Amino acid sequence: MNENKILILGIGNLLLQDEGIGIHTIDYLKNKTLPNHVELLDGGTGGFHLLELFQRYNQIIIIDATLDQNEPGTVRLIEPKYSTDYPKSLSAHDIGLKDLVESAMLLGNSPKVYLIVVSINNFQELGIGISEVLEQTFEAIYGYIRKIVE
């Protein structure tokens, strides 16, 4: 495990508009100043292929969309310790994300996870790109990240 490195992992589906906020955020962060010990990764729609990342890093910041009762564009920072600490209504692919966290815990090597969630509408049409409302969330997400990595 690389104790000095922090991974920022964007999760999402680019084909479902706002559902891709995690990946769009990774692209946004590529143009921002971050400390040398921070790495960025587009995690796609998640899944068990990401499990080895939970073995390589002490800290992982995950950025993802969530389906909840909040207004679209609401940004929250959650520090889950168990898969049950994740929001109940994460977008569809996040069932795999919860399983991924549980699997990492079973392997006995769980990094500190920070989950930055962005509320989206319950219905997402097919299409690439995100809404103007979600484009406005990048600075808030970046603010949370700066607080974590500095």
N, C-alpha and C positions, 0 to 999 in steps of 0.2 A: 504494500500500500504506500502510495506517495503522500506522506503526511503534509507536505507543503502545498500541494496543488488543490485547487477548488474547481469543480466542474460545474458549468452552467449548462443545463440540459433542457432544450426546448422540445416540447412534445406537441404534436398536432397533425391534423390532416389538411394539407394545403388545398385540397379540392373542395373543401366544405367551408369556404370563406372564413368567418371568424374563428372556427374550430382550429385554424392553423396559427393562432396567436403566438404559441410557443416558438414555432419555427420562424415566424416573421420577426419576433423579438431577437432571436439569435442573429438574423441578418442586420437588424438595427444596431445591436451591440458591437458588431464588427467595426463600426465607425466611431466607437466610443473609446475613451481611455480607460483601461482596466489594468490592475497590477499584473506583473509578469507571471504570478503564480495562479492566474485564472485562465481556464481553458473553456472554449465554447464548443458545443456539439448539437447538431440537428439530430434529434432522436426519432424522427419520423412519428409513427403512431404508437411507439412504445413496443413492449414485448420482452420476452425472455432473453433475446439476444443482447439486451442491455445489462443483464445480470452481472457480467464481469466488471462493469463500471463501478458497481457497488463494492467490489473487492479492491479496486485500484485507488479510490479517493476517500479521504476522511470526511470531506464535506461535498454535498451535491445540492445545487440550487435547481429545482425543477420549475419550469414555467409552462402552464397549461391553462386551457379553457375549462370553465365549470358551468354546469347547468344548475342554477339555484334561484332563489327568490329575489336576489339583488338586481338592481338596474344593470343592463348591459354596460360594460365598461368599468364596473366596480372592481378594484384591484385589492386583494387581501394577501397578507403573508401568514402562512400557517407553518408551525414547527411540529410536524407529526412525529410521534415516537413509534406508533403502531399503525398498521393499515386501517384500523378502525378510526383513527384520528383524521383520516382524509375526509373531505366533504362527501356526503352521501350521494350527491348528484353530479359527480364528475362526468364529463362527456364519455361517450360510448367506449372508446379505446382504453379508458383509464381503469376498467376492470382488470386489464392486464397489468397496469401500473401498481395497483394494490397487491396483486399476486406477486409481482416482482419484488416489492418491499418485503412481503412475508417470506419469500424465498431467500432473500439476502439475510433476513433475521435468522432463519433456520441454519444458514451456513455459518452463523456466528460472527459475521463481520459486517456490521451495519454502520454506514457512515452517518454523520449528522445530516439530516435532510431538511432543507427549507423548501417549502412549496409556495410558489407565487401563483395564485389563481386569478383569472380574469373572467368575470361573469359574461355570458353570451346569451343570446336569444335561444329559446328551446328548439326552434326550427331553423336549420341552416340550409340554404339552397346550394346546389352545385355551383362552383365558381372559384376562381383564383383571386386572391386579394382579400383585404379586410375592410370593414366598414370604417367610416370617418370616426365614429364613436370609439372604436378600438384603436385606431391610429393615435388617438389622444392619450392612450394609456402607456405608451412607451416610456415617457419621462418618469411616471410614477413607478414603473417596474424598475427602471434604471436606478431610481432613488433607493428602493429597497435593496437592490444588489450592491450598491456602493456601501450602504450601512453594514451589510454582511461581510464583504470582502476586505474592508479597511480596518 
